[in-house]
Amino acid sequence: MMFADQERDLAALAAADRYRSLLPRKGIDFASNDYLGLAGSDRLRGAVVDALRRGVSVGSGGSRLLRGNALEHEVLEAGAARFFGTEAALFFASGYVANTVLFATLPQRGDLIVHDALIHASAHEGMRLTRADCVSAAHNDAGAFEDAIANWRKAGGMGRVWLAVESLYSMDGDQAPLAALAEIADRHDAILLIDEAHATGVFGTDGRGLAEGLDGRENVISLRTCGKALGCEGALLCGPAVMRDFIVNRGRGFIFSTAPSPLMALAVGEALRIVADEPGRRESLWDLIATAERVLARYGIAATGSQILPLVLGDAARTMRVAGAIQAAGFDVRGIRPPTVPAGGSRLRISLTLNATVADIEALGTVMGEALQ
């Protein structure tokens, strides 16, 4: 067989209960990252329809360095830099691409990347391509980051240090110790890379995220994905102008990629205006979070201080059985298994969005209690 190796690999995944398949959308949304319910909002839809009527192009037609650089890209990047308080911003087609390009391009040979042990797969993809040294630090342990720097320096490391974290972790719902990490970055002349994917739109003044207050520093770069609370797609790298210019000139994943849709760039700009203009969306989400923390505590789900509430069951087979029972009752709750989470960490991931109601959360609690018995 031409694909015999792939067939064997798929069979091995199935035997280990790690075979995945795509499922259609079904049931009340407790699985998406559309936290503010913007993906289907009338205002966002209206902005896109109006742009189409005005002749804004759906496709870009080429890379940004050729003819693909549209006015909508430039307007979005200028507006995003103002919104987040940074010198510059650069728009990518996805957060995965942005992270990969960031890690593959900016750190140089002789540098060190110290990354949180639970950082996203896209960062790991970029680190596979980097010329810098890479070392993992214990999750959310600022001291472990400092120790890694000290050990590297003792071993003769002379280059720049890069500290890489997520501000809000998508599988655990917990927050990075950003203030402590910023102090470490200052002491060691390091650069702090903050993935704000799950915090943008939900936290901070007007939804500016957990990195608010750090943005604008010379040694901070933040990633804002647009496909979660902003309800669109794409991602924005925000930081110093030299970061933007260097990636435009050296980032292969940027240089050789067709530019994102100008229509989507316009939509992201409108989404940023919505999160600033409509604080009631965040207030409603936090009301849902408070209800969920109260209701779901009965079933062993601890408050995380965020819209992501995991229930770690440990055993993968049991996790998927419980998730299946909840889905059959009309609630889209997904089971998460290794390698997405560490071995023994299989869990239900409850994601709170404005696509659900307080009544839905109450009903989910009843169903969950039955499924866990």
Summary of the structure (lengths in Angstrom):
residues: 373
radius of gyration: 21.2
end to end distance: 45.4
largest distance: 61.7
contacts: 1285
relative contact order: 0.17
helix: 44%
strand: 16%
